[in-house]
């Protein structure tokens, strides 16, 4: 596919912030589908086309589908500070970015970590990490609301990422040099992302095996890194319900199928009566993620429920309504966790 040239247009009534330091770099616009393309064994087609030595700067447009502070702990006090947010495909033409004949689906994770697997020379000091977190969390400046769910963003990546455990991430390849930076430009705020309503039968077969389609037209790959909604789930292991933990769910009508449910770090998740969810069907709106720990890139799919607003259960009349499903209802006025300056 011939990659298209990026054109910036005047944006009316939209928030825009330009990073002049990067004006000398030519970014090639790509879609999420191009970044996430895979072979029959689940390995990255994009990485094959563009090895690290020849990979070029790219830009991609998406809508943020999780609040970063509810997914990973990026504070300097964390044992291994890391930051991540997922952006889902959205039509760039609607926000002043020209992608003729645009067609796309799915999404991409943006990821950073303080301590590099490339060695301590690429670790961020507390001050450097502070600066990086302010750069990616407040692209409009510290006087504005931080990056959050519902922001439409243009991401420009100088060294566009790495393939890891089944999906292609935009990151800085774990080098701390600014030569590997990615930047975020907010194009609009408070936009409602689309959500795919599915069942476990869309993701697993009757043998409880993941449905993997290398064309990404069906199965887990089709929904990867996007928001999905499922009803009538039941929790199988309430004893494992904990912030940043993983539990397992099944679905009424598809009891022969199970799926991992990764929990975020929103404190409200810890207040949920997990035991009740074993008998009371509940709904979730969550990110379809992949972490292929086994080394098999056709496996390892999971739901990532980053906050309590993404879960709704209606108990018996004697009980109470637990939580209201998040999705579009995540409150735009939440201030987020401002990364405190180190003294």
Buried (B, 14 or more C-beta within 10 A) or exposed (E): EEEBEBEEEEEEEEBBBEBEEBEEBEBBBBBBBBBBBBEEEBBBBBBEEBEEEEBBBBBBBBBBBBBBBBBBBBBBEEEEBBBBBBBBBBEBBEBBBBBEEBEBBBBBBBBBBBBBEEEEEBBBEBEEBBEBBBBBBBBBEEEEBBBBBBBBBBBBBBBBBBBBBBBBBBBBBBBBEEEBBBBBBBBBBEBEBBBBEBBBBBBBEEEEEBBBBBEBEEBBBBBBBBBBBBBBBBBBBBEBBEEEEBBBBBBEEBEBBBBBBBBBBBEBBBEBBBEBBEEBBBBBBBBBBBBBEEEBBBBBBBBBBBBBBBBBBEBEEEEEEBBEBBBBEBEEEBEBBEBEEEE
